[in-house]
């Protein structure tokens, strides 16, 4: 830990040689030898002064002289009561042995005390309890991550729990550090976690592996005991499918109809739990994250769900519609299909499902035909945002873009960007998402369709490494009726002829924003110079912030547009990105806007009218 360098942990006597302290005043040392006692008239003995940090007026010589004087007096009194020489020799030997034991104990106690005092006066020692608690929490999750288990935890707590007595006390008395419980768990460890969390709500992870259950393990009964306090419950299965049928029965046996009154989030990974029904009674449930069979009849109050994430190995659109029909209050929904085999498209009739509160729908790796079937049978509010992520093996690129084409007729803005691996939202399963982008897939394409009358739609196309992306997508999209007035291009462009065909059908475009390489940018300029028909006659703003270009080439393009009576009124560019003098083209513009290189293209830092 970064703060560790400021903590004294050494117990070496060499380091604290001046503070051996001769703590004969302590109870442990006084019990070692009755001969070593301070006179009652001394208010602050030298060694006690060391223990209490009162050493400003003391030197090591004073401490040694004080000890020597007391030792001499006490030994003289002891020898005075002895008669023979042999008794006196024995008394001296016992005193020497007791002194050696006492000195070791004194050194241990004094070193520990001084170490605590030193820590208390360092910057880390002055941290408040709240900050210490947060640091320990970070150390806990840095060591074990979000997937650490009770088995790993039994191997040792993070070292931050025991930096010093103060930190250990903070750790013990901070319920939040003990509020994540993994079952099965050793019963003694379970009781420790349970009691230290007091009445705090809990995150509980049940890892159902029958081989790990024994008489000393807290499992189903513990879950029933904690049920009213659980706010987040995660159930994960391992092992042979046949074993999990029996485990389902045990789940019913131990939990039954017990009410999970505080449960807000339920996460199940139940790939093999399909034969025995069971029910979770959670009246306040808000979020369900489900991995496995598309049938999720186990929730007793599905109508109250706000967030739903389904990762199903066999879900078809009718199955998904059946599930959604029971959840009219949904606001966010995510659907994942891990397999690449699209199977046969759904053709059965299904009643339409209304989701009047839905704000976002994310559908990943579902065949475009299935996606189309799903959307055709959903009644969504106009503000609902829709995102679809399709992988190359599930459909042809033409089918994908033809799926998005019909939505062009209500779209004023089209963004064409690269599609990167997405980070799951807080209600989504995070198991499959990274795997899809690890070695199998290239960087894909993302189309964002934006409208003033409805929520945005994002369509991702992710090609495999052996399935390069076709760049003819603009031709496909341009074949549909549209009301586009703005387009943003941050992706490789097709050849000039394809680009001319696409842009030629978008006659209402007034604003083009482009962030591409030099070759693609010049390809766009060439397309916009085509004759005899003028391409994008309404175009007045060209935003090429972040793109390097030739001043001579830009002057030719602007001059052409001006000569054809379709001038570019405003050019947005990055300062210093024009190769040559801006005087070559500045006079052809009404307005030249400059953005700084360190800012994003959205941040236009300054502008000047010509």
C-alpha positions in Angstrom: 0.0 0.0 0.0 1.2 3.5 -0.9 1.0 4.6 2.8 3.1 1.7 4.1 6.4 3.5 3.9 5.3 5.8 6.7 4.7 3.0 9.2 7.2 1.7 11.8 7.0 -2.1 11.8 10.5 -3.2 12.9 11.0 -4.6 16.3 14.7 -4.5 16.1 16.3 -3.5 19.4 19.1 -1.7 17.5 16.5 0.7 16.0 15.1 1.6 19.4 18.3 1.1 21.5 17.8 4.4 23.5 14.2 3.4 24.4 14.8 0.0 26.0 13.0 1.9 28.7 13.5 -0.5 31.6 9.8 -0.6 32.1 9.8 -2.1 35.5 6.7 -0.1 36.4 4.6 -2.3 34.1 2.6 -5.0 35.7 4.3 -7.7 33.6 7.7 -6.6 34.5 6.9 -6.2 38.2 5.6 -9.8 38.3 8.9 -11.0 36.8 10.9 -9.8 39.8 9.6 -8.3 43.1 13.0 -6.8 43.6 12.4 -4.2 40.8 10.0 -1.6 42.2 10.2 2.2 42.2 10.2 4.1 45.4 6.7 5.6 45.9 8.1 9.1 46.4 9.2 9.2 42.7 6.4 10.8 40.7 7.8 10.0 37.2 10.6 7.4 37.2 13.0 7.7 34.2 11.8 4.6 32.4 8.1 5.6 32.9 9.0 9.0 31.5 10.2 7.2 28.4 7.0 5.2 28.1 5.0 8.4 28.3 7.2 10.4 26.0 8.4 12.7 28.9 12.1 12.5 28.0 12.9 16.2 27.3 15.0 16.6 30.5 16.3 13.0 30.6 19.4 11.5 29.1 20.4 7.9 28.5 23.1 8.4 31.3 20.4 9.5 33.7 18.3 6.5 32.9 21.2 4.1 33.4 22.2 5.7 36.7 18.7 5.6 38.0 18.4 1.9 37.1 21.8 1.1 38.6 21.0 2.9 41.8 17.7 1.2 42.3 19.1 -2.2 41.3 22.0 -1.7 43.8 19.7 -0.7 46.6 17.2 -3.6 46.0 20.0 -6.1 45.7 21.7 -4.9 48.8 18.5 -5.3 50.8 18.1 -8.8 49.3 21.6 -9.8 50.2 21.3 -8.4 53.7 18.7 -11.1 54.5 20.8 -13.9 53.3 23.1 -15.6 55.7 25.6 -17.8 53.9 27.7 -17.0 50.9 26.0 -19.7 48.8 22.6 -18.1 49.5 23.9 -14.7 48.4 25.4 -16.1 45.2 22.1 -17.8 44.4 20.2 -14.6 45.1 22.6 -12.7 42.7 22.1 -15.4 40.0 18.3 -15.3 40.3 18.4 -11.5 40.2 20.5 -11.6 37.0 18.1 -14.1 35.4 15.1 -12.1 36.4 16.8 -8.9 35.1 17.4 -10.5 31.7 13.8 -11.6 31.4 12.5 -8.2 32.5 14.8 -6.3 30.1 13.5 -8.4 27.2 9.9 -7.7 28.2 10.6 -4.1 28.7 12.2 -3.8 25.3 9.2 -5.5 23.7 6.7 -3.3 25.4 8.6 -0.1 24.9 9.4 -0.7 21.3 5.7 -1.5 20.6 4.7 1.7 22.5 7.1 3.9 20.7 6.1 2.4 17.3 2.5 3.3 18.0 3.5 6.8 19.2 5.6 7.3 16.0 2.7 6.2 13.8 0.3 8.5 15.5 2.5 11.5 14.7 3.1 10.7 11.0 0.8 12.0 8.3 -0.8 8.5 8.0 -1.2 8.3 11.7 -3.3 11.5 11.8 -5.8 10.2 9.2 -9.4 10.3 10.4 -11.3 7.0 10.9 -13.5 7.6 7.9 -10.5 7.9 5.6 -8.8 4.9 7.1 -12.0 2.9 6.6 -12.1 3.9 2.9 -8.4 3.0 2.4 -8.9 -0.4 3.9 -12.0 -0.9 1.7 -9.9 -0.1 -1.4 -7.2 -2.5 -0.2 -9.7 -5.2 0.3 -11.0 -5.0 -3.3 -7.5 -4.4 -4.7 -6.4 -7.7 -3.2 -9.5 -9.8 -4.0 -11.3 -7.9 -6.7 -15.0 -8.0 -7.2 -15.0 -11.8 -7.4 -13.1 -12.8 -4.3 -14.7 -15.7 -2.4 -14.9 -16.9 1.2 -12.3 -19.6 0.4 -9.8 -16.9 -0.7 -10.7 -14.7 2.2 -9.8 -17.4 4.7 -6.3 -17.3 3.4 -5.8 -14.0 5.1 -7.2 -10.5 5.5 -5.5 -7.6 3.6 -2.5 -6.2 5.5 -4.2 -2.9 5.8 -6.5 -4.4 8.4 -3.5 -4.6 10.8 -1.2 -1.7 10.0 -1.4 -0.7 13.6 -3.8 -0.9 16.6 -5.7 2.1 15.4 -6.2 0.7 11.9 -7.2 -2.7 13.2 -9.8 -1.1 15.6 -11.2 0.9 12.7 -11.4 -2.2 10.5 -13.2 -4.2 13.3 -15.7 -1.4 14.0 -16.5 -0.6 10.3 -19.5 -2.7 9.4 -19.1 -1.9 5.7 -15.9 -3.9 5.6 -17.8 -7.0 6.6 -21.0 -6.6 4.7 -20.1 -8.8 1.8 -20.6 -12.5 2.7 -19.9 -15.6 0.7 -21.7 -18.8 1.2 -20.8 -21.5 1.9 -18.5 -20.2 4.6 -16.9 -21.6 7.7 -19.5 -21.2 10.5 -17.2 -19.4 12.8 -16.1 -17.0 10.1 -19.8 -16.6 9.1 -20.7 -15.6 12.7 -17.8 -13.1 12.8 -19.1 -11.4 9.6 -22.7 -11.5 10.7 -22.1 -9.9 14.1 -19.7 -7.3 12.9 -22.2 -6.0 10.3 -24.7 -5.5 13.1 -28.0 -4.6 11.4 -26.4 -3.3 8.2 -27.8 -4.5 4.8 -25.6 -7.2 3.2 -24.3 -8.3 -0.2 -24.4 -12.1 -0.2 -22.9 -14.4 -2.9 -24.0 -18.0 -2.9 -21.7 -20.3 -4.8 -23.5 -23.6 -5.1 -21.0 -26.4 -5.4 -22.2 -29.5 -3.6 -18.6 -30.8 -3.1 -17.8 -27.9 -0.9 -20.6 -28.4 1.6 -19.8 -30.1 5.0 -20.9 -30.0 8.6 -18.7 -27.0 9.4 -20.0 -24.9 6.6 -22.7 -22.3 6.7 -24.9 -22.4 3.6 -28.7 -22.6 3.2 -29.6 -22.1 6.8 -27.3 -19.1 6.9 -29.0 -17.6 3.8 -32.4 -18.0 5.5 -31.0 -16.3 8.6 -29.7 -13.3 6.6 -32.6 -13.0 4.2 -34.2 -9.9 5.7 -30.9 -8.0 5.6 -29.8 -8.9 2.1 -29.9 -6.0 -0.4 -27.8 -7.7 -3.1 -28.0 -11.5 -3.7 -25.9 -13.3 -6.3 -26.3 -17.1 -6.9 -23.7 -18.9 -9.0 -23.6 -22.6 -9.9 -20.7 -24.9 -10.6 -20.2 -28.6 -11.2 -22.3 -31.3 -12.8 -25.8 -30.3 -13.9 -27.3 -33.4 -12.2 -26.0 -32.2 -8.8 -27.7 -28.9 -9.2 -31.2 -30.4 -9.4 -30.7 -31.6 -5.9 -29.2 -28.2 -5.0 -32.3 -26.5 -6.2 -34.3 -28.7 -3.8 -32.0 -27.6 -1.0 -32.5 -24.0 -2.0 -36.3 -24.5 -1.7 -35.8 -26.3 1.6 -33.6 -23.7 3.3 -35.2 -20.6 1.9 -38.7 -21.5 1.0 -41.1 -18.5 1.0 -38.8 -16.5 3.3 -39.2 -12.9 2.4 -36.1 -11.0 1.3 -37.6 -7.7 2.4 -34.5 -5.6 1.7 -33.5 -7.2 -1.6 -33.0 -4.7 -4.4 -30.6 -6.6 -6.8 -30.8 -10.2 -7.7 -28.1 -11.9 -9.9 -28.5 -15.5 -10.9 -26.2 -17.7 -13.0 -28.3 -20.8 -13.4 -27.3 -22.5 -16.6 -28.3 -25.9 -15.3 -31.2 -25.1 -13.0 -34.1 -25.9 -15.3 -36.0 -28.9 -13.9 -37.1 -27.9 -10.4 -39.1 -24.7 -9.9 -38.2 -22.4 -7.0 -39.3 -18.9 -6.1 -37.6 -15.9 -4.6 -40.0 -13.7 -2.5 -38.6 -10.2 -2.9 -41.3 -7.5 -2.8 -38.9 -4.6 -3.2 -36.8 -6.0 -6.0 -35.6 -3.4 -8.6 -32.8 -5.1 -10.6 -32.6 -8.7 -12.0 -29.4 -9.9 -13.7 -30.1 -13.4 -15.2 -27.7 -15.8 -16.8 -29.2 -19.0 -18.1 -32.5 -20.4 -19.3 -34.9 -17.7 -20.7 -37.6 -18.8 -18.3 -37.4 -16.6 -15.2 -40.6 -17.6 -13.4 -38.7 -17.7 -10.1 -39.4 -14.1 -9.2 -42.5 -13.6 -7.2 -42.9 -9.9 -8.0 -41.6 -9.3 -11.6 -44.0 -6.4 -12.1 -41.9 -4.2 -9.8 -38.6 -4.6 -11.7 -37.0 -1.5 -13.0 -33.8 -3.0 -14.5 -33.5 -6.3 -16.3 -30.4 -8.0 -17.9 -30.9 -11.4 -19.6 -28.0 -13.5 -20.9 -29.7 -16.5 -22.4 -28.2 -19.3 -24.5 -31.5 -20.0 -26.3 -33.6 -16.9 -26.2 -35.8 -16.1 -29.2 -37.8 -13.0 -29.6 -41.1 -14.6 -28.5 -39.4 -15.9 -25.3 -38.1 -12.4 -24.6 -41.5 -10.9 -25.2 -43.1 -13.4 -22.8 -40.6 -12.2 -20.1 -41.1 -8.5 -20.8 -44.9 -8.8 -20.7 -44.6 -9.5 -17.0 -42.5 -6.4 -16.3 -44.4 -3.3 -17.3 -42.4 -1.0 -15.0 -39.1 -1.6 -16.7 -36.9 1.4 -17.4 -33.7 -0.3 -18.6 -33.4 -3.6 -20.3 -30.4 -5.5 -21.7 -30.5 -8.8 -23.7 -27.4 -10.9 -24.5 -27.2 -14.0 -26.7 -23.7 -15.5 -26.3 -24.0 -18.0 -29.2 -23.3 -17.2 -32.8 -25.8 -19.6 -34.4 -28.8 -17.6 -35.3 -31.1 -20.6 -36.0 -34.3 -20.1 -37.8 -36.1 -16.7 -37.5 -39.2 -16.4 -35.4 -42.4 -16.5 -37.4 -45.1 -17.2 -34.7 -47.6 -14.5 -33.9 -47.3 -12.7 -30.6 -49.3 -10.0 -28.9 -47.6 -6.6 -28.7 -46.0 -5.8 -25.3 -46.2 -2.3 -23.9 -43.3 -0.9 -21.8 -44.5 2.7 -21.1 -41.6 3.5 -18.8 -38.7 2.1 -20.8 -35.7 4.5 -21.2 -33.2 2.2 -22.8 -33.1 -1.1 -24.6 -29.8 -2.8 -25.4 -29.8 -6.0 -27.5 -26.5 -7.8 -28.1 -25.6 -10.5 -30.6 -29.2 -11.1 -31.6 -29.9 -11.7 -35.3 -31.2 -8.7 -37.2 -34.3 -10.6 -38.1 -34.9 -11.5 -34.4 -34.2 -7.9 -33.5 -36.7 -6.6 -36.1 -39.3 -9.1 -34.8 -38.7 -7.9 -31.2 -39.1 -4.2 -32.1 -42.2 -4.8 -34.2 -43.9 -6.3 -31.2 -42.8 -3.7 -28.6 -44.7 -0.5 -27.8 -42.1 1.9 -26.5 -42.3 5.5 -25.4 -40.8 7.9 -28.0 -37.9 8.9 -25.8 -36.6 5.3 -25.4 -33.0 4.8 -26.6 -32.3 1.6 -28.5 -28.9 0.0 -29.0 -28.1 -3.2 -31.0 -24.8 -4.9 -31.2 -24.5 -7.5 -34.0 -21.5 -9.8 -34.6 -20.4 -10.8 -38.1 -21.3 -14.5 -37.8 -24.9 -13.8 -37.0 -25.9 -12.0 -40.3 -24.6 -10.4 -43.4 -23.6 -6.7 -43.3 -26.2 -5.9 -45.9 -29.0 -7.4 -43.7 -27.7 -5.4 -40.7 -27.8 -2.1 -42.5 -31.1 -2.8 -44.2 -32.4 -3.4 -40.6 -31.3 0.2 -39.7 -32.5 1.8 -43.0 -36.2 2.3 -42.2 -35.2 4.4 -39.1 -33.5 6.9 -41.4 -36.8 8.5 -42.3 -37.1 10.1 -38.9 -33.4 10.8 -38.3 -31.9 14.3 -38.6 -28.4 13.4 -37.5 -26.3 10.4 -38.6 -23.0 9.5 -36.8 -20.7 7.0 -38.3 -18.0 6.0 -35.7 -15.9 3.0 -34.6 -17.4 0.6 -32.2 -15.2 -0.4 -29.3 -15.7 -2.9 -26.5 -18.5 -1.6 -24.4 -18.3 -1.4 -20.6 -21.4 -2.9 -19.1 -23.8 -0.7 -17.3 -24.4 -1.2 -13.6 -27.4 -3.4 -14.2 -25.8 -5.6 -16.9 -24.0 -8.9 -16.7 -20.3 -8.3 -17.1 -19.4 -12.0 -17.8 -19.7 -12.2 -21.6 -19.0 -8.7 -22.8 -15.2 -8.7 -22.6 -14.9 -12.2 -24.1 -16.5 -11.1 -27.3 -13.7 -8.6 -27.9 -10.8 -10.6 -26.8 -8.9 -11.9 -29.8 -12.0 -12.8 -31.9 -13.2 -9.5 -33.2 -12.0 -6.5 -35.0 -12.9 -2.9 -34.2 -16.4 -2.5 -35.6 -18.7 0.2 -36.9 -21.3 2.1 -35.0 -24.2 4.1 -36.5 -26.0 6.5 -34.3 -29.3 7.8 -35.5 -30.6 10.9 -33.7 -34.0 12.5 -34.0 -35.8 15.3 -32.3 -39.0 13.3 -32.0 -37.7 10.1 -30.5 -34.7 8.6 -28.6 -31.5 7.8 -30.3 -30.7 4.5 -31.9 -27.2 2.9 -32.0 -26.4 0.1 -34.3 -23.1 -1.7 -33.9 -21.6 -4.1 -36.4 -18.6 -6.1 -35.1 -16.7 -8.0 -37.8 -14.6 -11.1 -37.1 -10.9 -11.1 -37.8 -11.6 -13.1 -41.0 -14.6 -11.0 -42.0 -13.5 -7.5 -42.9 -16.1 -4.8 -42.8 -17.7 -3.7 -46.0 -17.4 0.0 -46.5 -20.5 0.1 -48.8 -22.8 0.7 -45.8 -23.5 4.3 -46.9 -24.9 3.2 -50.2 -27.3 0.9 -48.4 -28.5 3.6 -46.0 -28.8 6.2 -48.7 -31.4 4.0 -50.5 -34.0 4.8 -47.8 -36.0 8.0 -47.5 -34.4 10.4 -45.0 -34.5 13.9 -43.6 -30.8 14.1 -42.7 -29.4 17.6 -42.1 -26.2 16.6 -40.3 -23.7 13.8 -40.7 -20.6 13.0 -38.6 -18.0 10.7 -40.2 -15.3 9.1 -38.0 -14.7 5.9 -39.9 -13.0 4.8 -43.1 -14.9 6.1 -46.1 -15.9 4.1 -49.2 -14.5 4.9 -52.7 -15.5 8.2 -54.3 -18.2 6.7 -56.5 -19.9 5.1 -53.6 -19.5 8.2 -51.5 -21.0 10.3 -54.3 -24.0 8.0 -54.6 -24.6 8.2 -50.8 -24.2 11.9 -50.4 -26.1 12.6 -53.6 -29.3 11.3 -51.9 -28.8 13.4 -48.8 -29.6 16.8 -50.3 -30.8 18.4 -47.1 -27.4 18.1 -45.3 -26.2 21.5 -44.0 -23.4 20.3 -41.7 -20.7 17.7 -42.1 -18.3 16.9 -39.4 -15.4 14.6 -40.2 -12.4 13.1 -38.3 -10.5 10.7 -40.6 -7.1 10.4 -42.2 -5.8 12.7 -44.9 -6.7 10.3 -47.7 -10.3 9.9 -46.6 -10.7 13.6 -46.1 -9.5 14.4 -49.6 -11.8 11.6 -50.9 -14.7 13.5 -49.2 -13.7 16.8 -50.8 -13.5 15.1 -54.2 -17.0 13.7 -53.8 -18.3 17.2 -52.9 -16.8 18.6 -56.1 -18.6 16.2 -58.4 -20.5 17.5 -61.4 -22.8 18.0 -63.2 -25.2 17.5 -60.2 -24.1 19.4 -57.1 -23.5 17.1 -54.1 -25.1 18.4 -50.8 -26.2 21.8 -52.2 -27.4 22.9 -48.8 -24.0 22.3 -47.1 -22.7 25.4 -45.4 -20.6 24.1 -42.5 -17.6 21.8 -42.8 -16.1 20.7 -39.5 -12.7 19.0 -40.0 -11.3 19.7 -36.5 -8.4 17.3 -35.9 -7.7 16.6 -39.6 -4.5 17.8 -41.3 -5.0 19.1 -44.9 -3.3 21.1 -47.6 -4.1 24.8 -47.7 -3.9 24.7 -51.5 -6.3 21.7 -51.7 -8.7 23.4 -49.4 -8.6 26.7 -51.4 -9.5 24.7 -54.6 -12.4 23.0 -52.9 -13.8 26.2 -51.4 -13.3 28.1 -54.6 -15.2 25.3 -56.5 -18.2 25.5 -54.1 -18.3 29.3 -54.3 -18.1 29.2 -58.1 -21.1 26.9 -58.2 -23.1 29.2 -55.9 -23.1 26.7 -53.1 -20.4 28.1 -50.9 -19.1 26.8 -47.6 -19.8 29.6 -45.1 -18.0 28.2 -42.1 -14.9 26.0 -41.8 -14.0 24.6 -38.4 -10.3 23.4 -38.1 -7.5 22.8 -35.7 -5.0 25.6 -35.2 -1.8 24.7 -37.1 -3.2 21.7 -39.0 -3.3 23.5 -42.3 -0.1 22.8 -44.3 0.6 26.1 -45.8 -0.8 29.6 -45.2 -4.5 30.0 -44.2 -4.4 33.1 -46.4 -4.8 30.8 -49.3 -8.5 30.0 -48.4 -9.5 32.4 -45.6 -10.9 34.9 -48.0 -13.3 32.3 -49.4 -15.1 31.9 -46.1 -17.6 33.9 -44.1 -16.4 32.5 -40.9 -13.3 30.5 -39.8 -13.5 28.8 -36.4 -10.3 27.5 -34.8 -10.1 24.8 -32.1 -7.0 24.1 -30.1 -5.1 20.8 -30.5 -5.4 19.8 -26.8 -9.2 20.2 -26.8 -11.8 17.8 -28.2 -13.6 18.6 -31.4 -16.6 19.7 -29.5 -14.7 22.5 -27.8 -14.2 25.3 -30.2 -11.8 27.7 -28.4 -12.0 30.7 -30.6 -13.5 32.0 -33.8 -12.9 35.0 -36.1 -15.1 36.4 -38.8 -13.6 37.2 -42.1 
